[in-house]
Structures are given as structure tokens and as C-alpha cells.
Amino acid sequence: MSDIAAPAELAATVQQPSAHNIVCPHCHEVTAVSPANSLPATCGSCQKALFTGQPVNLTDEATFDKTIAQTDIPVLVDFWAPWCGPCHQMAPGYVQVAKQLEPKVRVVKADTEAIASLSARFNIRMVPTMMLFSGGKEIGRRPGAMSGNDIVKWANLLLKNKI
């Protein structure tokens, strides 16, 4: 009998990456997505795409909290306001950020007028302000308008070039 394991036996001993939990941008249910799956990943509850190439608009504090706490991939947040000119100027670049970073990073927007409690809670003093969360914790913030390329570079630096 040989001491060399057969390919099937080897495959069983190799650690496969575990699934990532992603909060659906449509129904807000949590779906487990295998990192090996190719896009488009779909929600197990509503069957809609989990990643659309667009920033997810978070409309209330409960959805914000759930997205930050229960999404296993990093979450990039653009805190903005409807009256903010630089926020509107930055918006097209932020769409490109979503197209570039998904599915490794969830890209979201939070309207500080609609969810005013977030401004106080996170001490947002100016808009736009970018914040990056990983594992439910803030790992970086940067106030002021940025180009899409600068946002990607900043996020990549904070995530140690893993995106």
C-alpha cells in the first residue's frame, strides 16, 4: 500500500476558503457567498444581484449598522449630503470605485441629512468624508473630496494592497 495520497484525498485535506457573509443591497438579508464563486453572486432570499457596479445607498441607521457589522468583506462608506457640491462632483468617480473594488469591497453611500444620527455617532465634521470598515470596525477615514483613483489607492493602502 502506498503512502502517497490520491488527489481526492489531498483535496479533502486542503483548507477551502470559507464563505463570506454579504448583506443584500435590496432585501438586506445576509447571504453566504463563496469566494471561489464568480460574479454575479445573487442573494439567497430575493435572488437579486449582490454586486451591481453601483454604490449601495443606505437609507436608515439599522441597515447601515447591519451592513457594517454583518458584511465580512471591507465596507467603504461615502458620507455625503444632497446640498454638497463636492459630493456631487465626486459621485461619478465613486461609481467607478464600486466597479473596480467589487466584490472584494462593499461600496456604500450614507446621506448625512437622511441619517443625521450617523454624523453625530461617527463625528462627521465635513462632507464628503470617506470611511473604511473591516470586521465591523473603522480602520480609516478621510474627509474631503477625492478622485476615484485616489479613493482606490487610499483603500488599497489601508487594506495592505489586498484589493
N, C-alpha and C positions, 0 to 999 in steps of 0.2 A: 504494500500500500504506500502511496506517495505522500510526502509531507507537503507537497505543493497544493495550495488551494485552487479549486476550479474558479473560473471567472464569476459564476453566480454566487459562490461563497464569498469571494472578495467583495463583490458589490454589496452584500448584506452587511459586511463589517465596516464599510466606508460610511462615515457620517454624512448624511444628506442635509443640506441647509433646511432649516425649519421654515414653516410658512410665516409670512408677515401679516399681521392684522392691519387692515386698512378700513377707515371709516368711509362709507359710501357718500359721495357728494350729493346724491339725490335723495335717498331714504334715510341716511345717517345710521344705518345698521353696520355692524362690524363684520367684515368678510376676511377670511384667511386666504392669502394668495401665496402660492409657491413662487419663490424667487426664480425657479427654473422655467416657469410659465412665460410664454411670450405674450406680448400685448396683442390684442386688447384683453385685459382682465375684466371680468364682469362681476357685479355684485351677486352674491348668493341669494339675496332677498328680492331685489327688484329687477335683476337681470340687466341693468344698465351699465355702461362702461364706468370703471372706477377712475380711469385717467382719460381726459378728453383733450389735452393740449391747451387747456384754458385754466387760469386761476379759479379756484373754488371760492365763491362768495359766501362767507359765513355770516349768517343773519341774526344770530342770537348767542347769548353767552353760553347756554347749555351745549349748543352744537360746537362752539369754539372749544370749550373745555373737553368735550368728548373727543374731538379731532386731535387735540394736543396730547391727551392722556392715553388714548387707545389706538393711535396710529403708530405702528412700530418703526416706520421709516422717518427720517427727519421731516419736520414741518417748517416751511418758510412762510412767514406772515408779513404782508404789507399792510400796516396800519395807515389808513388814508381817510380823507374827508371829501364830501362832494364839492365843497367850496374851494378846495385846494388846487390851484393852477399847476404847481409842480407834480402833484399826484396824477392829474390827467395827462400831463406830458410824459410821465413815466409809464403810464398804462400799456402802450403798445410794446415797449421793451419787456414789461413784466409778462406779457403773453408769450414772448419768445423764451423767457426764462422757464415758463411752465413746459413749453415744447421741448426744451433742452434737458431739463432736470427730471421730468417724469420718466419712468416710475421709481426712480431712486429717492426722490424728494417730493413730498406733497406740497404744492404751491397754493397758498390761500390769500384772500384779502379780507380784512376786517374794517368795516366802516365805523370810525370812531364816533360819528354822530348817531348812528343807529344803535350801536352797542357802547354807549358812553361809559358804562361801568368798567370796560376793559382799559380805557385811558387812565382811569384812577388806579386800577389794580396793578397795571404794568408801568405806571409813572411815565406815560407818553406825554412829552412836553411839546413835541412838534410833529407835524405830518409832512411828508411821509416818514415813517420810521419802519425799518426792516428789523424783524426779529427771527432768529433761527432757534428752533426747539429740537431736542433729541432726547428720547427716553422720557418725554413729558417735562423736561427741564429746559430753561433758557440757556443756550450756550453762546449767544451773541446777539448784539443789537447795533444798529447803525442808523442814526437819524439823518434826514436829508435825502434829496432826490439822487438817484444813481442810474446809470445806463444799465441795460440788460446784461451786457458783458461784465460790468463791474459787480453786479449782483451775483452772477455765477462765480466770478473769481473769489469774491468775499465768502460765499457759502462753501466753495471748494476748500478755501484756506481753513475755515473753521472745522470742516469735516475731514481735515487731513488728507485732501486730494483723493477721497473715496468716491467722488461723483464724476 
